[in-house]
Amino acid sequence: MRHKRNPGAPLPPLRKFLGGIIFVGALILLMLLWRGIEMITDWFWFQEVGFEKLFSITILTQLQVAAI
């Protein structure tokens, strides 16, 4: 059973920003999905031309730089 709220009572802090939090989360998820699609496309292209090793080295180097 839900608690009834008085019409003049303020919303709890988290509930107040829930829409913004969901929007930012969806935006981040969309950006990660887009980046994943780009990486899969690049992987297929490098595989087609026979340079899988170059793709792997590039990705590992980018991850190392990002970790620093």
CHARMM internal coordinates of N, CA and C (Angstrom, degrees):
IC EDIT
DIST 1 N 1 CA 1.4412
DIST 1 CA 1 C 1.5279
ANGL 1 N 1 CA 1 C 109.20
DIST 1 C 2 N 1.2803
ANGL 1 CA 1 C 2 N 117.43
DIHE 1 N 1 CA 1 C 2 N 134.95
DIST 2 N 2 CA 1.4638
ANGL 1 C 2 N 2 CA 122.08
DIHE 1 CA 1 C 2 N 2 CA -177.94
DIST 2 CA 2 C 1.5186
ANGL 2 N 2 CA 2 C 110.18
DIHE 1 C 2 N 2 CA 2 C -82.95
DIST 2 C 3 N 1.3091
ANGL 2 CA 2 C 3 N 113.90
DIHE 2 N 2 CA 2 C 3 N 147.33
DIST 3 N 3 CA 1.4603
ANGL 2 C 3 N 3 CA 119.71
DIHE 2 CA 2 C 3 N 3 CA 176.37
DIST 3 CA 3 C 1.5181
ANGL 3 N 3 CA 3 C 109.24
DIHE 2 C 3 N 3 CA 3 C -78.89
DIST 3 C 4 N 1.3094
ANGL 3 CA 3 C 4 N 116.12
DIHE 3 N 3 CA 3 C 4 N 139.35
DIST 4 N 4 CA 1.4599
ANGL 3 C 4 N 4 CA 120.09
DIHE 3 CA 3 C 4 N 4 CA 177.22
DIST 4 CA 4 C 1.5216
ANGL 4 N 4 CA 4 C 108.69
DIHE 3 C 4 N 4 CA 4 C -84.88
DIST 4 C 5 N 1.3148
ANGL 4 CA 4 C 5 N 115.24
DIHE 4 N 4 CA 4 C 5 N 140.17
DIST 5 N 5 CA 1.4571
ANGL 4 C 5 N 5 CA 121.93
DIHE 4 CA 4 C 5 N 5 CA -177.99
DIST 5 CA 5 C 1.5188
ANGL 5 N 5 CA 5 C 108.59
DIHE 4 C 5 N 5 CA 5 C -109.32
DIST 5 C 6 N 1.3025
ANGL 5 CA 5 C 6 N 115.03
DIHE 5 N 5 CA 5 C 6 N 139.09
DIST 6 N 6 CA 1.4642
ANGL 5 C 6 N 6 CA 119.54
DIHE 5 CA 5 C 6 N 6 CA 175.47
DIST 6 CA 6 C 1.5268
ANGL 6 N 6 CA 6 C 109.25
DIHE 5 C 6 N 6 CA 6 C -67.66
DIST 6 C 7 N 1.3223
ANGL 6 CA 6 C 7 N 119.08
DIHE 6 N 6 CA 6 C 7 N 141.90
DIST 7 N 7 CA 1.4693
ANGL 6 C 7 N 7 CA 121.24
DIHE 6 CA 6 C 7 N 7 CA -178.55
DIST 7 CA 7 C 1.5268
ANGL 7 N 7 CA 7 C 113.89
DIHE 6 C 7 N 7 CA 7 C -57.34
DIST 7 C 8 N 1.3111
ANGL 7 CA 7 C 8 N 118.96
DIHE 7 N 7 CA 7 C 8 N -32.22
DIST 8 N 8 CA 1.4607
ANGL 7 C 8 N 8 CA 121.08
DIHE 7 CA 7 C 8 N 8 CA -177.97
DIST 8 CA 8 C 1.5130
ANGL 8 N 8 CA 8 C 113.74
DIHE 7 C 8 N 8 CA 8 C -92.60
DIST 8 C 9 N 1.3404
ANGL 8 CA 8 C 9 N 118.57
DIHE 8 N 8 CA 8 C 9 N -4.47
DIST 9 N 9 CA 1.4709
ANGL 8 C 9 N 9 CA 121.42
DIHE 8 CA 8 C 9 N 9 CA -176.47
DIST 9 CA 9 C 1.5213
ANGL 9 N 9 CA 9 C 109.86
DIHE 8 C 9 N 9 CA 9 C -75.29
DIST 9 C 10 N 1.3338
ANGL 9 CA 9 C 10 N 117.51
DIHE 9 N 9 CA 9 C 10 N 140.22
DIST 10 N 10 CA 1.4765
ANGL 9 C 10 N 10 CA 120.46
DIHE 9 CA 9 C 10 N 10 CA 178.74
DIST 10 CA 10 C 1.5259
ANGL 10 N 10 CA 10 C 110.67
DIHE 9 C 10 N 10 CA 10 C -72.59
DIST 10 C 11 N 1.3220
ANGL 10 CA 10 C 11 N 114.82
DIHE 10 N 10 CA 10 C 11 N 153.46
DIST 11 N 11 CA 1.4599
ANGL 10 C 11 N 11 CA 120.33
DIHE 10 CA 10 C 11 N 11 CA 177.65
DIST 11 CA 11 C 1.5283
ANGL 11 N 11 CA 11 C 109.54
DIHE 10 C 11 N 11 CA 11 C -74.12
DIST 11 C 12 N 1.3251
ANGL 11 CA 11 C 12 N 117.93
DIHE 11 N 11 CA 11 C 12 N 150.96
DIST 12 N 12 CA 1.4673
ANGL 11 C 12 N 12 CA 119.96
DIHE 11 CA 11 C 12 N 12 CA 173.87
DIST 12 CA 12 C 1.5338
ANGL 12 N 12 CA 12 C 109.40
DIHE 11 C 12 N 12 CA 12 C -61.92
DIST 12 C 13 N 1.3334
ANGL 12 CA 12 C 13 N 117.84
DIHE 12 N 12 CA 12 C 13 N 151.01
DIST 13 N 13 CA 1.4744
ANGL 12 C 13 N 13 CA 120.69
DIHE 12 CA 12 C 13 N 13 CA -175.24
DIST 13 CA 13 C 1.5253
ANGL 13 N 13 CA 13 C 114.30
DIHE 12 C 13 N 13 CA 13 C -56.09
DIST 13 C 14 N 1.3253
ANGL 13 CA 13 C 14 N 118.14
DIHE 13 N 13 CA 13 C 14 N -44.54
DIST 14 N 14 CA 1.4577
ANGL 13 C 14 N 14 CA 120.06
DIHE 13 CA 13 C 14 N 14 CA -177.94
DIST 14 CA 14 C 1.5219
ANGL 14 N 14 CA 14 C 110.75
DIHE 13 C 14 N 14 CA 14 C -67.88
DIST 14 C 15 N 1.2874
ANGL 14 CA 14 C 15 N 117.74
DIHE 14 N 14 CA 14 C 15 N -41.03
DIST 15 N 15 CA 1.4620
ANGL 14 C 15 N 15 CA 122.35
DIHE 14 CA 14 C 15 N 15 CA -179.64
DIST 15 CA 15 C 1.5240
ANGL 15 N 15 CA 15 C 111.17
DIHE 14 C 15 N 15 CA 15 C -63.69
DIST 15 C 16 N 1.3316
ANGL 15 CA 15 C 16 N 115.15
DIHE 15 N 15 CA 15 C 16 N -31.83
DIST 16 N 16 CA 1.4583
ANGL 15 C 16 N 16 CA 121.27
DIHE 15 CA 15 C 16 N 16 CA -178.73
DIST 16 CA 16 C 1.5353
ANGL 16 N 16 CA 16 C 111.14
DIHE 15 C 16 N 16 CA 16 C -64.62
DIST 16 C 17 N 1.3321
ANGL 16 CA 16 C 17 N 117.06
DIHE 16 N 16 CA 16 C 17 N -36.62
DIST 17 N 17 CA 1.4639
ANGL 16 C 17 N 17 CA 121.97
DIHE 16 CA 16 C 17 N 17 CA -175.44
DIST 17 CA 17 C 1.5258
ANGL 17 N 17 CA 17 C 112.99
DIHE 16 C 17 N 17 CA 17 C -105.25
DIST 17 C 18 N 1.3217
ANGL 17 CA 17 C 18 N 117.95
DIHE 17 N 17 CA 17 C 18 N 11.63
DIST 18 N 18 CA 1.4586
ANGL 17 C 18 N 18 CA 121.60
DIHE 17 CA 17 C 18 N 18 CA -175.78
DIST 18 CA 18 C 1.5252
ANGL 18 N 18 CA 18 C 112.11
DIHE 17 C 18 N 18 CA 18 C -60.14
DIST 18 C 19 N 1.3159
ANGL 18 CA 18 C 19 N 118.55
DIHE 18 N 18 CA 18 C 19 N -41.38
DIST 19 N 19 CA 1.4681
ANGL 18 C 19 N 19 CA 120.95
DIHE 18 CA 18 C 19 N 19 CA 178.77
DIST 19 CA 19 C 1.5160
ANGL 19 N 19 CA 19 C 111.96
DIHE 18 C 19 N 19 CA 19 C -61.97
DIST 19 C 20 N 1.3350
ANGL 19 CA 19 C 20 N 116.84
DIHE 19 N 19 CA 19 C 20 N -42.33
DIST 20 N 20 CA 1.4604
ANGL 19 C 20 N 20 CA 120.89
DIHE 19 CA 19 C 20 N 20 CA 178.63
DIST 20 CA 20 C 1.5201
ANGL 20 N 20 CA 20 C 112.10
DIHE 19 C 20 N 20 CA 20 C -66.25
DIST 20 C 21 N 1.3269
ANGL 20 CA 20 C 21 N 115.85
DIHE 20 N 20 CA 20 C 21 N -39.15
DIST 21 N 21 CA 1.4634
ANGL 20 C 21 N 21 CA 120.22
DIHE 20 CA 20 C 21 N 21 CA 179.19
DIST 21 CA 21 C 1.5206
ANGL 21 N 21 CA 21 C 110.17
DIHE 20 C 21 N 21 CA 21 C -65.00
DIST 21 C 22 N 1.3272
ANGL 21 CA 21 C 22 N 117.12
DIHE 21 N 21 CA 21 C 22 N -42.98
DIST 22 N 22 CA 1.4660
ANGL 21 C 22 N 22 CA 120.95
DIHE 21 CA 21 C 22 N 22 CA 178.53
DIST 22 CA 22 C 1.5238
ANGL 22 N 22 CA 22 C 110.44
DIHE 21 C 22 N 22 CA 22 C -64.80
DIST 22 C 23 N 1.3240
ANGL 22 CA 22 C 23 N 117.61
DIHE 22 N 22 CA 22 C 23 N -40.93
DIST 23 N 23 CA 1.4707
ANGL 22 C 23 N 23 CA 121.24
DIHE 22 CA 22 C 23 N 23 CA 179.51
DIST 23 CA 23 C 1.5276
ANGL 23 N 23 CA 23 C 111.06
DIHE 22 C 23 N 23 CA 23 C -62.88
DIST 23 C 24 N 1.3224
ANGL 23 CA 23 C 24 N 117.40
DIHE 23 N 23 CA 23 C 24 N -46.71
DIST 24 N 24 CA 1.4702
ANGL 23 C 24 N 24 CA 121.21
DIHE 23 CA 23 C 24 N 24 CA -179.93
DIST 24 CA 24 C 1.5257
ANGL 24 N 24 CA 24 C 109.86
DIHE 23 C 24 N 24 CA 24 C -64.43
DIST 24 C 25 N 1.3288
ANGL 24 CA 24 C 25 N 117.73
DIHE 24 N 24 CA 24 C 25 N -40.72
DIST 25 N 25 CA 1.4624
ANGL 24 C 25 N 25 CA 121.07
DIHE 24 CA 24 C 25 N 25 CA 177.98
DIST 25 CA 25 C 1.5185
ANGL 25 N 25 CA 25 C 111.75
DIHE 24 C 25 N 25 CA 25 C -62.10
DIST 25 C 26 N 1.3326
ANGL 25 CA 25 C 26 N 116.48
DIHE 25 N 25 CA 25 C 26 N -43.53
DIST 26 N 26 CA 1.4662
ANGL 25 C 26 N 26 CA 120.39
DIHE 25 CA 25 C 26 N 26 CA 178.73
DIST 26 CA 26 C 1.5291
ANGL 26 N 26 CA 26 C 110.97
DIHE 25 C 26 N 26 CA 26 C -65.35
DIST 26 C 27 N 1.3155
ANGL 26 CA 26 C 27 N 117.09
DIHE 26 N 26 CA 26 C 27 N -37.94
DIST 27 N 27 CA 1.4647
ANGL 26 C 27 N 27 CA 121.31
DIHE 26 CA 26 C 27 N 27 CA 178.38
DIST 27 CA 27 C 1.5240
ANGL 27 N 27 CA 27 C 111.14
DIHE 26 C 27 N 27 CA 27 C -64.73
DIST 27 C 28 N 1.3202
ANGL 27 CA 27 C 28 N 116.85
DIHE 27 N 27 CA 27 C 28 N -43.89
DIST 28 N 28 CA 1.4643
ANGL 27 C 28 N 28 CA 120.96
DIHE 27 CA 27 C 28 N 28 CA 178.00
DIST 28 CA 28 C 1.5226
ANGL 28 N 28 CA 28 C 110.59
DIHE 27 C 28 N 28 CA 28 C -63.70
DIST 28 C 29 N 1.3339
ANGL 28 CA 28 C 29 N 117.02
DIHE 28 N 28 CA 28 C 29 N -42.39
DIST 29 N 29 CA 1.4561
ANGL 28 C 29 N 29 CA 121.24
DIHE 28 CA 28 C 29 N 29 CA 178.33
DIST 29 CA 29 C 1.5290
ANGL 29 N 29 CA 29 C 111.04
DIHE 28 C 29 N 29 CA 29 C -61.84
DIST 29 C 30 N 1.3161
ANGL 29 CA 29 C 30 N 117.44
DIHE 29 N 29 CA 29 C 30 N -41.31
DIST 30 N 30 CA 1.4545
ANGL 29 C 30 N 30 CA 122.02
DIHE 29 CA 29 C 30 N 30 CA 178.34
DIST 30 CA 30 C 1.5304
ANGL 30 N 30 CA 30 C 111.15
DIHE 29 C 30 N 30 CA 30 C -64.27
DIST 30 C 31 N 1.3263
ANGL 30 CA 30 C 31 N 117.25
DIHE 30 N 30 CA 30 C 31 N -41.65
DIST 31 N 31 CA 1.4636
ANGL 30 C 31 N 31 CA 120.81
DIHE 30 CA 30 C 31 N 31 CA 178.99
DIST 31 CA 31 C 1.5251
ANGL 31 N 31 CA 31 C 110.86
DIHE 30 C 31 N 31 CA 31 C -65.37
DIST 31 C 32 N 1.3369
ANGL 31 CA 31 C 32 N 118.04
DIHE 31 N 31 CA 31 C 32 N -40.79
DIST 32 N 32 CA 1.4643
ANGL 31 C 32 N 32 CA 121.07
DIHE 31 CA 31 C 32 N 32 CA 178.21
DIST 32 CA 32 C 1.5240
ANGL 32 N 32 CA 32 C 111.14
DIHE 31 C 32 N 32 CA 32 C -65.53
DIST 32 C 33 N 1.3211
ANGL 32 CA 32 C 33 N 116.43
DIHE 32 N 32 CA 32 C 33 N -40.04
DIST 33 N 33 CA 1.4530
ANGL 32 C 33 N 33 CA 120.73
DIHE 32 CA 32 C 33 N 33 CA 177.62
DIST 33 CA 33 C 1.5255
ANGL 33 N 33 CA 33 C 110.85
DIHE 32 C 33 N 33 CA 33 C -62.89
DIST 33 C 34 N 1.3256
ANGL 33 CA 33 C 34 N 116.30
DIHE 33 N 33 CA 33 C 34 N -43.96
DIST 34 N 34 CA 1.4736
ANGL 33 C 34 N 34 CA 121.29
DIHE 33 CA 33 C 34 N 34 CA 178.95
DIST 34 CA 34 C 1.5279
ANGL 34 N 34 CA 34 C 110.84
DIHE 33 C 34 N 34 CA 34 C -60.99
DIST 34 C 35 N 1.3378
ANGL 34 CA 34 C 35 N 116.35
DIHE 34 N 34 CA 34 C 35 N -44.61
DIST 35 N 35 CA 1.4695
ANGL 34 C 35 N 35 CA 120.57
DIHE 34 CA 34 C 35 N 35 CA 179.71
DIST 35 CA 35 C 1.5268
ANGL 35 N 35 CA 35 C 110.87
DIHE 34 C 35 N 35 CA 35 C -65.08
DIST 35 C 36 N 1.3216
ANGL 35 CA 35 C 36 N 116.86
DIHE 35 N 35 CA 35 C 36 N -37.96
DIST 36 N 36 CA 1.4585
ANGL 35 C 36 N 36 CA 120.73
DIHE 35 CA 35 C 36 N 36 CA 178.06
DIST 36 CA 36 C 1.5164
ANGL 36 N 36 CA 36 C 111.91
DIHE 35 C 36 N 36 CA 36 C -63.58
DIST 36 C 37 N 1.3331
ANGL 36 CA 36 C 37 N 116.77
DIHE 36 N 36 CA 36 C 37 N -41.06
DIST 37 N 37 CA 1.4621
ANGL 36 C 37 N 37 CA 120.51
DIHE 36 CA 36 C 37 N 37 CA 177.78
DIST 37 CA 37 C 1.5300
ANGL 37 N 37 CA 37 C 110.21
DIHE 36 C 37 N 37 CA 37 C -63.62
DIST 37 C 38 N 1.3227
ANGL 37 CA 37 C 38 N 117.30
DIHE 37 N 37 CA 37 C 38 N -41.06
DIST 38 N 38 CA 1.4674
ANGL 37 C 38 N 38 CA 120.67
DIHE 37 CA 37 C 38 N 38 CA 177.84
DIST 38 CA 38 C 1.5230
ANGL 38 N 38 CA 38 C 110.99
DIHE 37 C 38 N 38 CA 38 C -62.53
DIST 38 C 39 N 1.3342
ANGL 38 CA 38 C 39 N 116.81
DIHE 38 N 38 CA 38 C 39 N -41.72
DIST 39 N 39 CA 1.4650
ANGL 38 C 39 N 39 CA 120.03
DIHE 38 CA 38 C 39 N 39 CA -179.16
DIST 39 CA 39 C 1.5242
ANGL 39 N 39 CA 39 C 111.46
DIHE 38 C 39 N 39 CA 39 C -66.36
DIST 39 C 40 N 1.3296
ANGL 39 CA 39 C 40 N 117.60
DIHE 39 N 39 CA 39 C 40 N -39.83
DIST 40 N 40 CA 1.4666
ANGL 39 C 40 N 40 CA 120.46
DIHE 39 CA 39 C 40 N 40 CA 178.43
DIST 40 CA 40 C 1.5246
ANGL 40 N 40 CA 40 C 110.54
DIHE 39 C 40 N 40 CA 40 C -64.82
DIST 40 C 41 N 1.3276
ANGL 40 CA 40 C 41 N 116.21
DIHE 40 N 40 CA 40 C 41 N -41.32
DIST 41 N 41 CA 1.4664
ANGL 40 C 41 N 41 CA 120.31
DIHE 40 CA 40 C 41 N 41 CA 177.78
DIST 41 CA 41 C 1.5340
ANGL 41 N 41 CA 41 C 110.61
DIHE 40 C 41 N 41 CA 41 C -61.99
DIST 41 C 42 N 1.3290
ANGL 41 CA 41 C 42 N 116.88
DIHE 41 N 41 CA 41 C 42 N -45.02
DIST 42 N 42 CA 1.4678
ANGL 41 C 42 N 42 CA 120.54
DIHE 41 CA 41 C 42 N 42 CA 177.72
DIST 42 CA 42 C 1.5249
ANGL 42 N 42 CA 42 C 110.97
DIHE 41 C 42 N 42 CA 42 C -61.80
DIST 42 C 43 N 1.3363
ANGL 42 CA 42 C 43 N 116.67
DIHE 42 N 42 CA 42 C 43 N -42.45
DIST 43 N 43 CA 1.4670
ANGL 42 C 43 N 43 CA 120.36
DIHE 42 CA 42 C 43 N 43 CA 179.81
DIST 43 CA 43 C 1.5284
ANGL 43 N 43 CA 43 C 110.66
DIHE 42 C 43 N 43 CA 43 C -59.85
DIST 43 C 44 N 1.3404
ANGL 43 CA 43 C 44 N 116.97
DIHE 43 N 43 CA 43 C 44 N -45.34
DIST 44 N 44 CA 1.4616
ANGL 43 C 44 N 44 CA 119.70
DIHE 43 CA 43 C 44 N 44 CA 179.39
DIST 44 CA 44 C 1.5281
ANGL 44 N 44 CA 44 C 111.03
DIHE 43 C 44 N 44 CA 44 C -62.92
DIST 44 C 45 N 1.3251
ANGL 44 CA 44 C 45 N 117.91
DIHE 44 N 44 CA 44 C 45 N -38.32
DIST 45 N 45 CA 1.4585
ANGL 44 C 45 N 45 CA 120.19
DIHE 44 CA 44 C 45 N 45 CA -179.62
DIST 45 CA 45 C 1.5346
ANGL 45 N 45 CA 45 C 110.76
DIHE 44 C 45 N 45 CA 45 C -67.86
DIST 45 C 46 N 1.3352
ANGL 45 CA 45 C 46 N 116.85
DIHE 45 N 45 CA 45 C 46 N -46.88
DIST 46 N 46 CA 1.4629
ANGL 45 C 46 N 46 CA 119.98
DIHE 45 CA 45 C 46 N 46 CA 178.83
DIST 46 CA 46 C 1.5250
ANGL 46 N 46 CA 46 C 111.05
DIHE 45 C 46 N 46 CA 46 C -62.38
DIST 46 C 47 N 1.3312
ANGL 46 CA 46 C 47 N 116.91
DIHE 46 N 46 CA 46 C 47 N -35.42
DIST 47 N 47 CA 1.4617
ANGL 46 C 47 N 47 CA 120.92
DIHE 46 CA 46 C 47 N 47 CA 177.70
DIST 47 CA 47 C 1.5311
ANGL 47 N 47 CA 47 C 110.18
DIHE 46 C 47 N 47 CA 47 C -66.26
DIST 47 C 48 N 1.3110
ANGL 47 CA 47 C 48 N 116.07
DIHE 47 N 47 CA 47 C 48 N -39.85
DIST 48 N 48 CA 1.4644
ANGL 47 C 48 N 48 CA 120.70
DIHE 47 CA 47 C 48 N 48 CA -178.45
DIST 48 CA 48 C 1.5245
ANGL 48 N 48 CA 48 C 111.74
DIHE 47 C 48 N 48 CA 48 C -64.48
DIST 48 C 49 N 1.3337
ANGL 48 CA 48 C 49 N 117.31
DIHE 48 N 48 CA 48 C 49 N -39.20
DIST 49 N 49 CA 1.4632
ANGL 48 C 49 N 49 CA 120.17
DIHE 48 CA 48 C 49 N 49 CA -178.61
DIST 49 CA 49 C 1.5212
ANGL 49 N 49 CA 49 C 112.36
DIHE 48 C 49 N 49 CA 49 C -90.15
DIST 49 C 50 N 1.3483
ANGL 49 CA 49 C 50 N 117.12
DIHE 49 N 49 CA 49 C 50 N -1.57
DIST 50 N 50 CA 1.4650
ANGL 49 C 50 N 50 CA 120.48
DIHE 49 CA 49 C 50 N 50 CA 174.44
DIST 50 CA 50 C 1.5156
ANGL 50 N 50 CA 50 C 115.18
DIHE 49 C 50 N 50 CA 50 C 86.14
DIST 50 C 51 N 1.3156
ANGL 50 CA 50 C 51 N 118.81
DIHE 50 N 50 CA 50 C 51 N 23.08
DIST 51 N 51 CA 1.4628
ANGL 50 C 51 N 51 CA 121.83
DIHE 50 CA 50 C 51 N 51 CA -179.11
DIST 51 CA 51 C 1.5312
ANGL 51 N 51 CA 51 C 112.10
DIHE 50 C 51 N 51 CA 51 C -117.80
DIST 51 C 52 N 1.3597
ANGL 51 CA 51 C 52 N 117.29
DIHE 51 N 51 CA 51 C 52 N 45.24
DIST 52 N 52 CA 1.4649
ANGL 51 C 52 N 52 CA 119.94
DIHE 51 CA 51 C 52 N 52 CA 179.85
DIST 52 CA 52 C 1.5264
ANGL 52 N 52 CA 52 C 111.18
DIHE 51 C 52 N 52 CA 52 C -60.78
DIST 52 C 53 N 1.3314
ANGL 52 CA 52 C 53 N 116.05
DIHE 52 N 52 CA 52 C 53 N -37.11
DIST 53 N 53 CA 1.4661
ANGL 52 C 53 N 53 CA 121.12
DIHE 52 CA 52 C 53 N 53 CA -178.84
DIST 53 CA 53 C 1.5372
ANGL 53 N 53 CA 53 C 110.70
DIHE 52 C 53 N 53 CA 53 C -62.03
DIST 53 C 54 N 1.3127
ANGL 53 CA 53 C 54 N 117.19
DIHE 53 N 53 CA 53 C 54 N -41.75
DIST 54 N 54 CA 1.4599
ANGL 53 C 54 N 54 CA 121.41
DIHE 53 CA 53 C 54 N 54 CA 178.60
DIST 54 CA 54 C 1.5270
ANGL 54 N 54 CA 54 C 111.03
DIHE 53 C 54 N 54 CA 54 C -63.35
DIST 54 C 55 N 1.3234
ANGL 54 CA 54 C 55 N 116.47
DIHE 54 N 54 CA 54 C 55 N -41.00
DIST 55 N 55 CA 1.4672
ANGL 54 C 55 N 55 CA 120.24
DIHE 54 CA 54 C 55 N 55 CA 177.75
DIST 55 CA 55 C 1.5283
ANGL 55 N 55 CA 55 C 110.24
DIHE 54 C 55 N 55 CA 55 C -62.88
DIST 55 C 56 N 1.3287
ANGL 55 CA 55 C 56 N 116.81
DIHE 55 N 55 CA 55 C 56 N -45.42
DIST 56 N 56 CA 1.4698
ANGL 55 C 56 N 56 CA 121.09
DIHE 55 CA 55 C 56 N 56 CA -179.45
DIST 56 CA 56 C 1.5241
ANGL 56 N 56 CA 56 C 111.24
DIHE 55 C 56 N 56 CA 56 C -61.97
DIST 56 C 57 N 1.3248
ANGL 56 CA 56 C 57 N 116.85
DIHE 56 N 56 CA 56 C 57 N -43.08
DIST 57 N 57 CA 1.4691
ANGL 56 C 57 N 57 CA 120.69
DIHE 56 CA 56 C 57 N 57 CA 179.91
DIST 57 CA 57 C 1.5279
ANGL 57 N 57 CA 57 C 110.00
DIHE 56 C 57 N 57 CA 57 C -64.47
DIST 57 C 58 N 1.3195
ANGL 57 CA 57 C 58 N 117.01
DIHE 57 N 57 CA 57 C 58 N -41.18
DIST 58 N 58 CA 1.4654
ANGL 57 C 58 N 58 CA 121.05
DIHE 57 CA 57 C 58 N 58 CA 179.74
DIST 58 CA 58 C 1.5275
ANGL 58 N 58 CA 58 C 111.05
DIHE 57 C 58 N 58 CA 58 C -63.27
DIST 58 C 59 N 1.3207
ANGL 58 CA 58 C 59 N 117.22
DIHE 58 N 58 CA 58 C 59 N -45.63
DIST 59 N 59 CA 1.4653
ANGL 58 C 59 N 59 CA 120.80
DIHE 58 CA 58 C 59 N 59 CA -179.89
DIST 59 CA 59 C 1.5195
ANGL 59 N 59 CA 59 C 110.58
DIHE 58 C 59 N 59 CA 59 C -64.53
DIST 59 C 60 N 1.3191
ANGL 59 CA 59 C 60 N 117.95
DIHE 59 N 59 CA 59 C 60 N -44.36
DIST 60 N 60 CA 1.4655
ANGL 59 C 60 N 60 CA 120.65
DIHE 59 CA 59 C 60 N 60 CA 179.85
DIST 60 CA 60 C 1.5272
ANGL 60 N 60 CA 60 C 111.81
DIHE 59 C 60 N 60 CA 60 C -63.62
DIST 60 C 61 N 1.3287
ANGL 60 CA 60 C 61 N 116.59
DIHE 60 N 60 CA 60 C 61 N -38.70
DIST 61 N 61 CA 1.4658
ANGL 60 C 61 N 61 CA 120.17
DIHE 60 CA 60 C 61 N 61 CA 177.67
DIST 61 CA 61 C 1.5258
ANGL 61 N 61 CA 61 C 111.22
DIHE 60 C 61 N 61 CA 61 C -65.56
DIST 61 C 62 N 1.3122
ANGL 61 CA 61 C 62 N 116.55
DIHE 61 N 61 CA 61 C 62 N -41.99
DIST 62 N 62 CA 1.4718
ANGL 61 C 62 N 62 CA 119.96
DIHE 61 CA 61 C 62 N 62 CA 177.75
DIST 62 CA 62 C 1.5248
ANGL 62 N 62 CA 62 C 111.19
DIHE 61 C 62 N 62 CA 62 C -63.14
DIST 62 C 63 N 1.3258
ANGL 62 CA 62 C 63 N 117.56
DIHE 62 N 62 CA 62 C 63 N -39.20
DIST 63 N 63 CA 1.4624
ANGL 62 C 63 N 63 CA 120.60
DIHE 62 CA 62 C 63 N 63 CA 177.39
DIST 63 CA 63 C 1.5325
ANGL 63 N 63 CA 63 C 111.83
DIHE 62 C 63 N 63 CA 63 C -65.88
DIST 63 C 64 N 1.3340
ANGL 63 CA 63 C 64 N 116.67
DIHE 63 N 63 CA 63 C 64 N -38.70
DIST 64 N 64 CA 1.4704
ANGL 63 C 64 N 64 CA 120.42
DIHE 63 CA 63 C 64 N 64 CA 178.28
DIST 64 CA 64 C 1.5248
ANGL 64 N 64 CA 64 C 110.86
DIHE 63 C 64 N 64 CA 64 C -65.10
DIST 64 C 65 N 1.3167
ANGL 64 CA 64 C 65 N 116.98
DIHE 64 N 64 CA 64 C 65 N -43.69
DIST 65 N 65 CA 1.4689
ANGL 64 C 65 N 65 CA 120.50
DIHE 64 CA 64 C 65 N 65 CA 178.92
DIST 65 CA 65 C 1.5156
ANGL 65 N 65 CA 65 C 110.13
DIHE 64 C 65 N 65 CA 65 C -64.56
DIST 65 C 66 N 1.3227
ANGL 65 CA 65 C 66 N 117.81
DIHE 65 N 65 CA 65 C 66 N -40.60
DIST 66 N 66 CA 1.4609
ANGL 65 C 66 N 66 CA 121.16
DIHE 65 CA 65 C 66 N 66 CA 179.17
DIST 66 CA 66 C 1.5320
ANGL 66 N 66 CA 66 C 110.75
DIHE 65 C 66 N 66 CA 66 C -65.60
DIST 66 C 67 N 1.3134
ANGL 66 CA 66 C 67 N 117.90
DIHE 66 N 66 CA 66 C 67 N -34.10
DIST 67 N 67 CA 1.4651
ANGL 66 C 67 N 67 CA 121.53
DIHE 66 CA 66 C 67 N 67 CA 179.60
DIST 67 CA 67 C 1.5243
ANGL 67 N 67 CA 67 C 111.63
DIHE 66 C 67 N 67 CA 67 C -69.27
DIST 67 C 68 N 1.3149
ANGL 67 CA 67 C 68 N 115.76
DIHE 67 N 67 CA 67 C 68 N -29.64
DIST 68 N 68 CA 1.4805
ANGL 67 C 68 N 68 CA 119.91
DIHE 67 CA 67 C 68 N 68 CA 179.73
DIST 68 CA 68 C 1.5048
ANGL 68 N 68 CA 68 C 107.96
DIHE 67 C 68 N 68 CA 68 C -75.16
END
COOR INIT
IC SEED 1 N 1 CA 1 C
IC BUILD
